[in-house]
Amino acid sequence: MSPERSRLIVARGDGALVGWVLLRRDPDRLVGHWGSIHHLQTRPDRRGRGVGAALVGEARRVARDELGLEQLRLAARGGEGLEEFYARLGWREAGRWPGALRLAPGDDRDEVLMVLTPL
Ligand SMILES: CC(C)(COP(=O)(O)OP(=O)(O)OC[C@H]1O[C@@H](n2cnc3c(N)ncnc32)[C@H](O)[C@@H]1OP(=O)(O)O)[C@@H](O)C(=O)NCCC(=O)NCCS
């Protein structure tokens, strides 16, 4: 049986969906010990209450304990304080693609590459 490829982790509050994050294993066997997280998002009216941090923490636990992964990575939009958000959760910046994201004419942002290891 092939290893589990992805997991959607959701957060609920008062019976409603308040956030989610997608955890993926790289399908390439060469980097199969790595995972990545995508689409972390919390409901705007529930932000600043620890839901985002809890989702990232749960993704880390699932990656380590259930998927047997050894490292996690992500790419975040620069200029929005996300590096600090993840750094407080143990992630570190591994590099960035300068000006890779064009949000609008004249608003280019770096794509910030972050890594979490060990899990
Ligand atoms: C980023 C995001 C998931 C954080 O969700 P959240 O539920 O507010 O997160 P938390 O409440 O766990 O925040 C934990 C801490 O980080 C801080 N924080 C949250 N978002 C931050 C940001 N963009 N920049 C800097 N700090 C941030 C919070 O103020 C909080 O600080 P505190 O512990 O001193 O109160 C949410 O703002 C979001 O959905 N943003 C839009 C989508 C997005 O940018 N996703 C990231 C993709 S890489």
The ligand as a Tripos MOL2 file, in Angstrom:
@<TRIPOS>MOLECULE
LIG
   48    50     1     0     0
SMALL
NO_CHARGES

@<TRIPOS>ATOM
      1 C1         -2.0740   33.6180    9.3640 C.3       1 LIG1
      2 C2         -3.3570   33.1530   10.0260 C.3       1 LIG1
      3 C3         -3.6430   31.6850    9.6430 C.3       1 LIG1
      4 C4         -3.1950   33.2460   11.5520 C.3       1 LIG1
      5 O1         -4.3780   32.7360   12.1290 O.3       1 LIG1
      6 P1         -4.8020   33.1330   13.6480 P.3       1 LIG1
      7 O2         -5.9320   32.2180   13.9870 O.co2     1 LIG1
      8 O3         -5.0030   34.5970   13.7880 O.co2     1 LIG1
      9 O4         -3.4810   32.7160   14.4150 O.3       1 LIG1
     10 P2         -3.2300   32.7470   15.9790 P.3       1 LIG1
     11 O5         -4.3840   33.3550   16.7040 O.co2     1 LIG1
     12 O6         -2.8070   31.4030   16.3810 O.co2     1 LIG1
     13 O7         -1.9870   33.7330   16.0440 O.3       1 LIG1
     14 C5         -0.9000   33.4440   16.8440 C.3       1 LIG1
     15 C6         -0.0930   34.6960   16.9860 C.3       1 LIG1
     16 O8          0.4500   35.1330   15.7380 O.3       1 LIG1
     17 C7          0.0420   36.4710   15.4760 C.3       1 LIG1
     18 N1         -0.2600   36.5760   14.0610 N.ar      1 LIG1
     19 C8         -1.2730   36.0400   13.4100 C.ar      1 LIG1
     20 N2         -1.2070   36.3610   12.1100 N.ar      1 LIG1
     21 C9         -0.1100   37.1200   11.9660 C.ar      1 LIG1
     22 C10         0.4820   37.7690   10.8660 C.ar      1 LIG1
     23 N3         -0.0440   37.7180    9.6350 N.pl3     1 LIG1
     24 N4          1.6140   38.4410   11.0910 N.ar      1 LIG1
     25 C11         2.1540   38.5170   12.3280 C.ar      1 LIG1
     26 N5          1.6300   37.9320   13.4090 N.ar      1 LIG1
     27 C12         0.5060   37.2430   13.2060 C.ar      1 LIG1
     28 C13        -1.2060   36.6750   16.3120 C.3       1 LIG1
     29 O9         -1.3450   38.0490   16.6290 O.3       1 LIG1
     30 C14        -0.9040   35.8470   17.5380 C.3       1 LIG1
     31 O10        -0.0760   36.5540   18.4300 O.3       1 LIG1
     32 P3         -0.2950   36.4460   20.0240 P.3       1 LIG1
     33 O11        -0.0220   35.0060   20.3680 O.co2     1 LIG1
     34 O12         0.7050   37.3990   20.5850 O.co2     1 LIG1
     35 O13        -1.7050   36.8350   20.2550 O.co2     1 LIG1
     36 C15        -4.5750   34.0520    9.6200 C.3       1 LIG1
     37 O14        -4.2240   35.4000    9.8680 O.3       1 LIG1
     38 C16        -4.9990   33.9020    8.1740 C.2       1 LIG1
     39 O15        -5.8390   33.0340    7.8510 O.2       1 LIG1
     40 N6         -4.4690   34.7520    7.2740 N.am      1 LIG1
     41 C17        -4.8550   34.7450    5.8560 C.3       1 LIG1
     42 C18        -4.2720   33.5470    5.1280 C.3       1 LIG1
     43 C19        -2.7730   33.4400    5.2780 C.2       1 LIG1
     44 O16        -2.0300   34.4080    5.1590 O.2       1 LIG1
     45 N7         -2.3210   32.1810    5.5400 N.am      1 LIG1
     46 C20        -0.9050   31.8640    5.6470 C.3       1 LIG1
     47 C21        -0.4530   31.1240    4.4330 C.3       1 LIG1
     48 S1          1.2900   30.7600    4.5200 S.3       1 LIG1
@<TRIPOS>BOND
     1     1     2 1
     2     2     3 1
     3     2     4 1
     4     2    36 1
     5     4     5 1
     6     5     6 1
     7     6     7 2
     8     6     8 1
     9     6     9 1
    10     9    10 1
    11    10    11 2
    12    10    12 1
    13    10    13 1
    14    13    14 1
    15    14    15 1
    16    15    16 1
    17    15    30 1
    18    16    17 1
    19    17    18 1
    20    17    28 1
    21    18    19 ar
    22    18    27 ar
    23    19    20 ar
    24    20    21 ar
    25    21    22 ar
    26    21    27 ar
    27    22    23 1
    28    22    24 ar
    29    24    25 ar
    30    25    26 ar
    31    26    27 ar
    32    28    29 1
    33    28    30 1
    34    30    31 1
    35    31    32 1
    36    32    33 2
    37    32    34 1
    38    32    35 1
    39    36    37 1
    40    36    38 1
    41    38    39 2
    42    38    40 1
    43    40    41 1
    44    41    42 1
    45    42    43 1
    46    43    44 2
    47    43    45 1
    48    45    46 1
    49    46    47 1
    50    47    48 1
@<TRIPOS>SUBSTRUCTURE
     1 LIG1         1 GROUP 0 **** ****
